[in-house]
Every structure is written in C-alpha cells, then in structure tokens.
Amino acid sequence: MVSQEKSTPFRKNRKVTKLSQRMGIAGASCVLDVMVNDRSALVRDSAAFIAILEKIWKARDVDASLVWSELDERIRLADELRASGIRPYKGGRFRSTKLP
C-alpha cells in the first residue's frame, strides 16, 4: 500500500472552504443525476467534482499521484480477491476499507 502522510490538522483557509462548498454542490449534483438517470449530466458533474477535488489536493499540498495510486491499489486488491473466487463484503471474512 502507499504510505500515508503525517496526519496534521490543516489551518482554515477561505479558498479551500469555498472549494469545499463547490465540491459539495458538485457531489449533490452527481447524486441527483443518478436519481433521474441522466448519464450525460453524471459524466459532466463527475468531472467537475474530480476537478474541484484535485484543486483542494493542490491547495492542501497533497500529491494527486499518491491518491490515484491508492485508488489503483484498492482496485487491484478487489480484482485479486474476485479472481480467487473471494467476494469481499461488509461484515464478512475479507472485509476491507481498502476495497472500492
């Protein structure tokens, strides 16, 4: 797994607060797109969500490649378990927060 950075609290920052609000709105838009089954809007709003999230990472000095590597590792683990015939599920023997 990718090593985790030191866990230190962030100082409040007006820019990040505004970005967080925009990310919340984009996330809510994604939920609504799913509920009304609007695929093109979901693609558009998901892209906006990820773009805002990457801006927050940059503002907080988080290396985006570490986040994408972590996601890749979680997907690899899930694929490995499925290939072995193991179906990971919550509360089960192979419960993991590392699964997508």
Secondary structure, DSSP 8 states (H G I E B T S, - for coil): -------------HHHHHHHHHHHHHHHHHHHHHHTT-HHHHHHHHHHHHHHHHHHHHHTT--HHHHHHHHHHHHHHHHHHHHTT----TTSTT--TT--
